[in-house]
């Protein structure tokens, strides 16, 4: 009998490869859907509502209560986001000029996000307005951020819309907005377009669990940033500049008044009529 010959057909191999690739793509989609459905998928978000010291306190406590986290697993850290200028270092002395607002980043399981959102809403807002009324201006506007933003991830936007309960409107953020105070607005940013920038170490865990700062820094969850130190940053802040300018002006006025009285007394001692 004649030997059997097996002929190699490249077209058949290509067809098999395409079929296998299609299977892998379909399987991975089903797998990711199953993970999301089971709630084990982690979601990255950031939230801003005034000074980020207090926002971090509220979110860290929510992580403890809702997620059972501590210093070894907590994720909420302070930073800046929402600005159009994301080049170079974003620091305390320039984040406002770059259009950013103060926020706190955290990572949470998708199925726990409604509980985290509820804790944030009740701890940071009253009747649709942020509780922090002392800090005003664009760097303190109310905001949330996640990948896709309001229109790219409508299911995440709905979580925050539900906890707001109609007390505030969720609006897609375009960057560099003015303050939202007394407007009952919550800006929603796409994290891919408006990324999170970690704040300086001295801004981390300022109002709660200060020891966690060293713990997160030790295991790489916090890092040094290329920014001025705390003293330099404070001296360059608008509030301190205004305060120093005010003190300088008062000193100048006092010096001028003292000098004027001195010359008047000198004229009197010399028997001259003092100037009016």
TORFI-285005 format. One record per residue (C-alpha): residue number from 1; residue in three letters; chain; x, z, y. Coordinates in steps of 0.1 Angstrom, whole numbers, always signed. Layout:
BEGIN
<site k="NUM" r="ALA" c="A" xx="X" zz="Z" yy="Y"/>
...
//
This chain:
BEGIN
<site k="1" r="UNK" c="A" xx="+0" zz="+0" yy="+0"/>
<site k="2" r="UNK" c="A" xx="+12" zz="-7" yy="+35"/>
<site k="3" r="UNK" c="A" xx="+21" zz="+23" yy="+58"/>
<site k="4" r="UNK" c="A" xx="-4" zz="+35" yy="+83"/>
<site k="5" r="UNK" c="A" xx="+8" zz="+29" yy="+119"/>
<site k="6" r="UNK" c="A" xx="-3" zz="+51" yy="+147"/>
<site k="7" r="UNK" c="A" xx="-4" zz="+33" yy="+180"/>
<site k="8" r="UNK" c="A" xx="+3" zz="+53" yy="+212"/>
<site k="9" r="UNK" c="A" xx="-22" zz="+45" yy="+239"/>
<site k="10" r="UNK" c="A" xx="-14" zz="+59" yy="+274"/>
<site k="11" r="UNK" c="A" xx="-49" zz="+53" yy="+285"/>
<site k="12" r="UNK" c="A" xx="-62" zz="+77" yy="+258"/>
<site k="13" r="UNK" c="A" xx="-37" zz="+103" yy="+268"/>
<site k="14" r="UNK" c="A" xx="-47" zz="+101" yy="+305"/>
<site k="15" r="UNK" c="A" xx="-83" zz="+104" yy="+295"/>
<site k="16" r="UNK" c="A" xx="-76" zz="+136" yy="+275"/>
<site k="17" r="UNK" c="A" xx="-56" zz="+151" yy="+304"/>
<site k="18" r="UNK" c="A" xx="-84" zz="+145" yy="+328"/>
<site k="19" r="UNK" c="A" xx="-109" zz="+160" yy="+305"/>
<site k="20" r="UNK" c="A" xx="-87" zz="+191" yy="+300"/>
<site k="21" r="UNK" c="A" xx="-81" zz="+194" yy="+338"/>
<site k="22" r="UNK" c="A" xx="-119" zz="+192" yy="+344"/>
<site k="23" r="UNK" c="A" xx="-125" zz="+219" yy="+318"/>
<site k="24" r="UNK" c="A" xx="-100" zz="+242" yy="+335"/>
<site k="25" r="UNK" c="A" xx="-115" zz="+237" yy="+369"/>
<site k="26" r="UNK" c="A" xx="-150" zz="+243" yy="+357"/>
<site k="27" r="UNK" c="A" xx="-139" zz="+274" yy="+337"/>
<site k="28" r="UNK" c="A" xx="-120" zz="+288" yy="+367"/>
<site k="29" r="UNK" c="A" xx="-151" zz="+284" yy="+389"/>
<site k="30" r="UNK" c="A" xx="-173" zz="+301" yy="+364"/>
<site k="31" r="UNK" c="A" xx="-147" zz="+329" yy="+361"/>
<site k="32" r="UNK" c="A" xx="-145" zz="+334" yy="+398"/>
<site k="33" r="UNK" c="A" xx="-183" zz="+335" yy="+401"/>
<site k="34" r="UNK" c="A" xx="-184" zz="+361" yy="+373"/>
<site k="35" r="UNK" c="A" xx="-158" zz="+382" yy="+391"/>
<site k="36" r="UNK" c="A" xx="-178" zz="+380" yy="+424"/>
<site k="37" r="UNK" c="A" xx="-210" zz="+388" yy="+406"/>
<site k="38" r="UNK" c="A" xx="-195" zz="+419" yy="+390"/>
<site k="39" r="UNK" c="A" xx="-183" zz="+431" yy="+424"/>
<site k="40" r="UNK" c="A" xx="-147" zz="+435" yy="+413"/>
<site k="41" r="UNK" c="A" xx="-135" zz="+409" yy="+439"/>
<site k="42" r="UNK" c="A" xx="-117" zz="+424" yy="+469"/>
<site k="43" r="UNK" c="A" xx="-127" zz="+414" yy="+503"/>
<site k="44" r="UNK" c="A" xx="-104" zz="+416" yy="+534"/>
<site k="45" r="UNK" c="A" xx="-122" zz="+426" yy="+566"/>
<site k="46" r="UNK" c="A" xx="-114" zz="+440" yy="+600"/>
<site k="47" r="UNK" c="A" xx="-136" zz="+459" yy="+624"/>
<site k="48" r="UNK" c="A" xx="-133" zz="+467" yy="+661"/>
<site k="49" r="UNK" c="A" xx="-154" zz="+490" yy="+683"/>
<site k="50" r="UNK" c="A" xx="-133" zz="+504" yy="+711"/>
<site k="51" r="UNK" c="A" xx="-101" zz="+524" yy="+706"/>
<site k="52" r="UNK" c="A" xx="-88" zz="+517" yy="+671"/>
<site k="53" r="UNK" c="A" xx="-77" zz="+553" yy="+666"/>
<site k="54" r="UNK" c="A" xx="-113" zz="+564" yy="+661"/>
<site k="55" r="UNK" c="A" xx="-122" zz="+533" yy="+642"/>
<site k="56" r="UNK" c="A" xx="-94" zz="+540" yy="+617"/>
<site k="57" r="UNK" c="A" xx="-107" zz="+576" yy="+613"/>
<site k="58" r="UNK" c="A" xx="-142" zz="+564" yy="+605"/>
<site k="59" r="UNK" c="A" xx="-130" zz="+537" yy="+580"/>
<site k="60" r="UNK" c="A" xx="-105" zz="+559" yy="+563"/>
<site k="61" r="UNK" c="A" xx="-132" zz="+586" yy="+558"/>
<site k="62" r="UNK" c="A" xx="-154" zz="+558" yy="+544"/>
<site k="63" r="UNK" c="A" xx="-127" zz="+548" yy="+519"/>
<site k="64" r="UNK" c="A" xx="-124" zz="+584" yy="+508"/>
<site k="65" r="UNK" c="A" xx="-161" zz="+590" yy="+504"/>
<site k="66" r="UNK" c="A" xx="-173" zz="+556" yy="+491"/>
<site k="67" r="UNK" c="A" xx="-142" zz="+544" yy="+473"/>
<site k="68" r="UNK" c="A" xx="-126" zz="+576" yy="+463"/>
<site k="69" r="UNK" c="A" xx="-93" zz="+566" yy="+479"/>
<site k="70" r="UNK" c="A" xx="-64" zz="+588" yy="+492"/>
<site k="71" r="UNK" c="A" xx="-30" zz="+582" yy="+507"/>
<site k="72" r="UNK" c="A" xx="-19" zz="+564" yy="+476"/>
<site k="73" r="UNK" c="A" xx="-46" zz="+538" yy="+478"/>
<site k="74" r="UNK" c="A" xx="-61" zz="+538" yy="+513"/>
<site k="75" r="UNK" c="A" xx="-60" zz="+503" yy="+530"/>
<site k="76" r="UNK" c="A" xx="-73" zz="+509" yy="+566"/>
<site k="77" r="UNK" c="A" xx="-46" zz="+503" yy="+592"/>
<site k="78" r="UNK" c="A" xx="-48" zz="+495" yy="+629"/>
<site k="79" r="UNK" c="A" xx="-39" zz="+462" yy="+645"/>
<site k="80" r="UNK" c="A" xx="-50" zz="+434" yy="+668"/>
<site k="81" r="UNK" c="A" xx="-71" zz="+403" yy="+663"/>
<site k="82" r="UNK" c="A" xx="-95" zz="+379" yy="+680"/>
<site k="83" r="UNK" c="A" xx="-71" zz="+362" yy="+704"/>
<site k="84" r="UNK" c="A" xx="-62" zz="+325" yy="+706"/>
<site k="85" r="UNK" c="A" xx="-25" zz="+332" yy="+711"/>
<site k="86" r="UNK" c="A" xx="-11" zz="+342" yy="+677"/>
<site k="87" r="UNK" c="A" xx="+24" zz="+331" yy="+683"/>
<site k="88" r="UNK" c="A" xx="+53" zz="+356" yy="+684"/>
<site k="89" r="UNK" c="A" xx="+49" zz="+393" yy="+682"/>
<site k="90" r="UNK" c="A" xx="+15" zz="+408" yy="+691"/>
<site k="91" r="UNK" c="A" xx="+21" zz="+443" yy="+705"/>
<site k="92" r="UNK" c="A" xx="+4" zz="+471" yy="+724"/>
<site k="93" r="UNK" c="A" xx="+20" zz="+459" yy="+757"/>
<site k="94" r="UNK" c="A" xx="+8" zz="+423" yy="+754"/>
<site k="95" r="UNK" c="A" xx="-22" zz="+421" yy="+730"/>
<site k="96" r="UNK" c="A" xx="-47" zz="+421" yy="+759"/>
<site k="97" r="UNK" c="A" xx="-29" zz="+392" yy="+776"/>
<site k="98" r="UNK" c="A" xx="-30" zz="+373" yy="+743"/>
<site k="99" r="UNK" c="A" xx="-68" zz="+377" yy="+741"/>
<site k="100" r="UNK" c="A" xx="-69" zz="+402" yy="+712"/>
<site k="101" r="UNK" c="A" xx="-90" zz="+432" yy="+707"/>
<site k="102" r="UNK" c="A" xx="-82" zz="+465" yy="+688"/>
<site k="103" r="UNK" c="A" xx="-93" zz="+464" yy="+652"/>
<site k="104" r="UNK" c="A" xx="-88" zz="+481" yy="+618"/>
<site k="105" r="UNK" c="A" xx="-81" zz="+461" yy="+587"/>
<site k="106" r="UNK" c="A" xx="-92" zz="+472" yy="+553"/>
<site k="107" r="UNK" c="A" xx="-98" zz="+458" yy="+517"/>
<site k="108" r="UNK" c="A" xx="-128" zz="+467" yy="+498"/>
<site k="109" r="UNK" c="A" xx="-146" zz="+456" yy="+466"/>
<site k="110" r="UNK" c="A" xx="-174" zz="+432" yy="+474"/>
<site k="111" r="UNK" c="A" xx="-201" zz="+453" yy="+458"/>
<site k="112" r="UNK" c="A" xx="-191" zz="+483" yy="+479"/>
<site k="113" r="UNK" c="A" xx="-190" zz="+464" yy="+512"/>
<site k="114" r="UNK" c="A" xx="-226" zz="+473" yy="+521"/>
<site k="115" r="UNK" c="A" xx="-218" zz="+510" yy="+519"/>
<site k="116" r="UNK" c="A" xx="-186" zz="+505" yy="+539"/>
<site k="117" r="UNK" c="A" xx="-205" zz="+485" yy="+565"/>
<site k="118" r="UNK" c="A" xx="-232" zz="+512" yy="+567"/>
<site k="119" r="UNK" c="A" xx="-206" zz="+539" yy="+572"/>
<site k="120" r="UNK" c="A" xx="-189" zz="+519" yy="+600"/>
<site k="121" r="UNK" c="A" xx="-221" zz="+511" yy="+617"/>
<site k="122" r="UNK" c="A" xx="-234" zz="+547" yy="+617"/>
<site k="123" r="UNK" c="A" xx="-200" zz="+561" yy="+627"/>
<site k="124" r="UNK" c="A" xx="-191" zz="+536" yy="+654"/>
<site k="125" r="UNK" c="A" xx="-224" zz="+524" yy="+670"/>
<site k="126" r="UNK" c="A" xx="-255" zz="+538" yy="+686"/>
<site k="127" r="UNK" c="A" xx="-286" zz="+516" yy="+690"/>
<site k="128" r="UNK" c="A" xx="-264" zz="+485" yy="+688"/>
<site k="129" r="UNK" c="A" xx="-238" zz="+497" yy="+713"/>
<site k="130" r="UNK" c="A" xx="-204" zz="+510" yy="+704"/>
<site k="131" r="UNK" c="A" xx="-200" zz="+547" yy="+708"/>
<site k="132" r="UNK" c="A" xx="-167" zz="+544" yy="+726"/>
<site k="133" r="UNK" c="A" xx="-178" zz="+540" yy="+762"/>
<site k="134" r="UNK" c="A" xx="-146" zz="+554" yy="+778"/>
<site k="135" r="UNK" c="A" xx="-125" zz="+523" yy="+769"/>
<site k="136" r="UNK" c="A" xx="-138" zz="+492" yy="+786"/>
<site k="137" r="UNK" c="A" xx="-127" zz="+456" yy="+788"/>
<site k="138" r="UNK" c="A" xx="-119" zz="+427" yy="+765"/>
<site k="139" r="UNK" c="A" xx="-93" zz="+446" yy="+744"/>
<site k="140" r="UNK" c="A" xx="-121" zz="+469" yy="+732"/>
<site k="141" r="UNK" c="A" xx="-149" zz="+444" yy="+724"/>
<site k="142" r="UNK" c="A" xx="-169" zz="+449" yy="+692"/>
<site k="143" r="UNK" c="A" xx="-159" zz="+426" yy="+665"/>
<site k="144" r="UNK" c="A" xx="-156" zz="+420" yy="+627"/>
<site k="145" r="UNK" c="A" xx="-136" zz="+395" yy="+608"/>
<site k="146" r="UNK" c="A" xx="-134" zz="+380" yy="+573"/>
<site k="147" r="UNK" c="A" xx="-124" zz="+348" yy="+558"/>
<site k="148" r="UNK" c="A" xx="-148" zz="+320" yy="+566"/>
<site k="149" r="UNK" c="A" xx="-164" zz="+338" yy="+595"/>
<site k="150" r="UNK" c="A" xx="-201" zz="+338" yy="+602"/>
<site k="151" r="UNK" c="A" xx="-208" zz="+303" yy="+590"/>
<site k="152" r="UNK" c="A" xx="-181" zz="+300" yy="+563"/>
<site k="153" r="UNK" c="A" xx="-191" zz="+332" yy="+546"/>
<site k="154" r="UNK" c="A" xx="-228" zz="+338" yy="+554"/>
<site k="155" r="UNK" c="A" xx="-232" zz="+363" yy="+526"/>
<site k="156" r="UNK" c="A" xx="-207" zz="+386" yy="+542"/>
<site k="157" r="UNK" c="A" xx="-222" zz="+381" yy="+576"/>
<site k="158" r="UNK" c="A" xx="-255" zz="+391" yy="+562"/>
<site k="159" r="UNK" c="A" xx="-241" zz="+424" yy="+550"/>
<site k="160" r="UNK" c="A" xx="-233" zz="+434" yy="+586"/>
<site k="161" r="UNK" c="A" xx="-265" zz="+418" yy="+599"/>
<site k="162" r="UNK" c="A" xx="-285" zz="+439" yy="+575"/>
<site k="163" r="UNK" c="A" xx="-269" zz="+472" yy="+586"/>
<site k="164" r="UNK" c="A" xx="-273" zz="+463" yy="+622"/>
<site k="165" r="UNK" c="A" xx="-310" zz="+461" yy="+616"/>
<site k="166" r="UNK" c="A" xx="-317" zz="+439" yy="+646"/>
<site k="167" r="UNK" c="A" xx="-301" zz="+463" yy="+670"/>
<site k="168" r="UNK" c="A" xx="-273" zz="+439" yy="+678"/>
<site k="169" r="UNK" c="A" xx="-268" zz="+402" yy="+674"/>
<site k="170" r="UNK" c="A" xx="-240" zz="+387" yy="+653"/>
<site k="171" r="UNK" c="A" xx="-223" zz="+358" yy="+671"/>
<site k="172" r="UNK" c="A" xx="-195" zz="+336" yy="+659"/>
<site k="173" r="UNK" c="A" xx="-163" zz="+345" yy="+678"/>
<site k="174" r="UNK" c="A" xx="-143" zz="+318" yy="+696"/>
<site k="175" r="UNK" c="A" xx="-115" zz="+340" yy="+708"/>
<site k="176" r="UNK" c="A" xx="-105" zz="+357" yy="+740"/>
<site k="177" r="UNK" c="A" xx="-140" zz="+368" yy="+748"/>
<site k="178" r="UNK" c="A" xx="-149" zz="+394" yy="+775"/>
<site k="179" r="UNK" c="A" xx="-161" zz="+429" yy="+766"/>
<site k="180" r="UNK" c="A" xx="-194" zz="+431" yy="+746"/>
<site k="181" r="UNK" c="A" xx="-203" zz="+465" yy="+761"/>
<site k="182" r="UNK" c="A" xx="-240" zz="+468" yy="+771"/>
<site k="183" r="UNK" c="A" xx="-247" zz="+434" yy="+755"/>
<site k="184" r="UNK" c="A" xx="-256" zz="+445" yy="+720"/>
<site k="185" r="UNK" c="A" xx="-233" zz="+418" yy="+705"/>
<site k="186" r="UNK" c="A" xx="-210" zz="+419" yy="+676"/>
<site k="187" r="UNK" c="A" xx="-184" zz="+390" yy="+674"/>
<site k="188" r="UNK" c="A" xx="-177" zz="+376" yy="+640"/>
<site k="189" r="UNK" c="A" xx="-142" zz="+360" yy="+636"/>
<site k="190" r="UNK" c="A" xx="-128" zz="+338" yy="+608"/>
<site k="191" r="UNK" c="A" xx="-97" zz="+356" yy="+597"/>
<site k="192" r="UNK" c="A" xx="-80" zz="+323" yy="+589"/>
<site k="193" r="UNK" c="A" xx="-83" zz="+312" yy="+625"/>
<site k="194" r="UNK" c="A" xx="-80" zz="+347" yy="+640"/>
<site k="195" r="UNK" c="A" xx="-56" zz="+366" yy="+618"/>
<site k="196" r="UNK" c="A" xx="-49" zz="+403" yy="+618"/>
<site k="197" r="UNK" c="A" xx="-17" zz="+416" yy="+634"/>
<site k="198" r="UNK" c="A" xx="-5" zz="+451" yy="+623"/>
<site k="199" r="UNK" c="A" xx="-1" zz="+475" yy="+652"/>
<site k="200" r="UNK" c="A" xx="+30" zz="+496" yy="+658"/>
<site k="201" r="UNK" c="A" xx="+36" zz="+526" yy="+635"/>
<site k="202" r="UNK" c="A" xx="+29" zz="+551" yy="+662"/>
<site k="203" r="UNK" c="A" xx="-7" zz="+538" yy="+664"/>
<site k="204" r="UNK" c="A" xx="-13" zz="+543" yy="+627"/>
<site k="205" r="UNK" c="A" xx="-33" zz="+574" yy="+615"/>
<site k="206" r="UNK" c="A" xx="-32" zz="+589" yy="+650"/>
<site k="207" r="UNK" c="A" xx="-65" zz="+609" yy="+647"/>
<site k="208" r="UNK" c="A" xx="-67" zz="+615" yy="+609"/>
<site k="209" r="UNK" c="A" xx="-43" zz="+621" yy="+580"/>
<site k="210" r="UNK" c="A" xx="-11" zz="+616" yy="+599"/>
<site k="211" r="UNK" c="A" xx="+9" zz="+621" yy="+568"/>
<site k="212" r="UNK" c="A" xx="-4" zz="+589" yy="+553"/>
<site k="213" r="UNK" c="A" xx="+17" zz="+569" yy="+577"/>
<site k="214" r="UNK" c="A" xx="+49" zz="+578" yy="+560"/>
<site k="215" r="UNK" c="A" xx="+33" zz="+573" yy="+526"/>
<site k="216" r="UNK" c="A" xx="+21" zz="+538" yy="+533"/>
<site k="217" r="UNK" c="A" xx="+54" zz="+529" yy="+550"/>
<site k="218" r="UNK" c="A" xx="+73" zz="+542" yy="+520"/>
<site k="219" r="UNK" c="A" xx="+55" zz="+520" yy="+495"/>
<site k="220" r="UNK" c="A" xx="+55" zz="+489" yy="+518"/>
<site k="221" r="UNK" c="A" xx="+19" zz="+489" yy="+529"/>
<site k="222" r="UNK" c="A" xx="+30" zz="+495" yy="+565"/>
<site k="223" r="UNK" c="A" xx="+61" zz="+480" yy="+581"/>
<site k="224" r="UNK" c="A" xx="+80" zz="+481" yy="+613"/>
<site k="225" r="UNK" c="A" xx="+69" zz="+455" yy="+639"/>
<site k="226" r="UNK" c="A" xx="+91" zz="+437" yy="+665"/>
<site k="227" r="UNK" c="A" xx="+75" zz="+456" yy="+694"/>
<site k="228" r="UNK" c="A" xx="+87" zz="+480" yy="+722"/>
<site k="229" r="UNK" c="A" xx="+88" zz="+517" yy="+713"/>
<site k="230" r="UNK" c="A" xx="+60" zz="+540" yy="+724"/>
<site k="231" r="UNK" c="A" xx="+76" zz="+551" yy="+757"/>
<site k="232" r="UNK" c="A" xx="+84" zz="+516" yy="+769"/>
<site k="233" r="UNK" c="A" xx="+49" zz="+504" yy="+758"/>
<site k="234" r="UNK" c="A" xx="+32" zz="+532" yy="+777"/>
<site k="235" r="UNK" c="A" xx="+52" zz="+525" yy="+808"/>
<site k="236" r="UNK" c="A" xx="+42" zz="+489" yy="+807"/>
<site k="237" r="UNK" c="A" xx="+5" zz="+495" yy="+801"/>
<site k="238" r="UNK" c="A" xx="-19" zz="+487" yy="+830"/>
<site k="239" r="UNK" c="A" xx="-32" zz="+523" yy="+831"/>
<site k="240" r="UNK" c="A" xx="+2" zz="+538" yy="+835"/>
<site k="241" r="UNK" c="A" xx="+13" zz="+511" yy="+860"/>
<site k="242" r="UNK" c="A" xx="-18" zz="+518" yy="+881"/>
<site k="243" r="UNK" c="A" xx="-12" zz="+556" yy="+879"/>
<site k="244" r="UNK" c="A" xx="+25" zz="+553" yy="+889"/>
<site k="245" r="UNK" c="A" xx="+15" zz="+529" yy="+917"/>
<site k="246" r="UNK" c="A" xx="-11" zz="+554" yy="+929"/>
<site k="247" r="UNK" c="A" xx="+14" zz="+583" yy="+928"/>
<site k="248" r="UNK" c="A" xx="+39" zz="+561" yy="+947"/>
<site k="249" r="UNK" c="A" xx="+14" zz="+552" yy="+974"/>
<site k="250" r="UNK" c="A" xx="+5" zz="+589" yy="+978"/>
<site k="251" r="UNK" c="A" xx="+42" zz="+599" yy="+981"/>
<site k="252" r="UNK" c="A" xx="+47" zz="+571" yy="+1007"/>
<site k="253" r="UNK" c="A" xx="+18" zz="+583" yy="+1028"/>
<site k="254" r="UNK" c="A" xx="+30" zz="+619" yy="+1026"/>
<site k="255" r="UNK" c="A" xx="+65" zz="+609" yy="+1036"/>
<site k="256" r="UNK" c="A" xx="+52" zz="+589" yy="+1065"/>
<site k="257" r="UNK" c="A" xx="+31" zz="+618" yy="+1077"/>
<site k="258" r="UNK" c="A" xx="+60" zz="+642" yy="+1074"/>
<site k="259" r="UNK" c="A" xx="+83" zz="+619" yy="+1092"/>
<site k="260" r="UNK" c="A" xx="+57" zz="+614" yy="+1120"/>
<site k="261" r="UNK" c="A" xx="+54" zz="+652" yy="+1125"/>
<site k="262" r="UNK" c="A" xx="+91" zz="+656" yy="+1125"/>
<site k="263" r="UNK" c="A" xx="+96" zz="+631" yy="+1153"/>
<site k="264" r="UNK" c="A" xx="+68" zz="+647" yy="+1173"/>
<site k="265" r="UNK" c="A" xx="+84" zz="+681" yy="+1171"/>
<site k="266" r="UNK" c="A" xx="+118" zz="+667" yy="+1181"/>
<site k="267" r="UNK" c="A" xx="+103" zz="+651" yy="+1212"/>
<site k="268" r="UNK" c="A" xx="+87" zz="+685" yy="+1221"/>
<site k="269" r="UNK" c="A" xx="+120" zz="+703" yy="+1218"/>
<site k="270" r="UNK" c="A" xx="+137" zz="+678" yy="+1241"/>
<site k="271" r="UNK" c="A" xx="+110" zz="+683" yy="+1267"/>
<site k="272" r="UNK" c="A" xx="+96" zz="+648" yy="+1262"/>
<site k="273" r="UNK" c="A" xx="+60" zz="+640" yy="+1257"/>
<site k="274" r="UNK" c="A" xx="+53" zz="+632" yy="+1221"/>
<site k="275" r="UNK" c="A" xx="+39" zz="+599" yy="+1211"/>
<site k="276" r="UNK" c="A" xx="+1" zz="+600" yy="+1204"/>
//
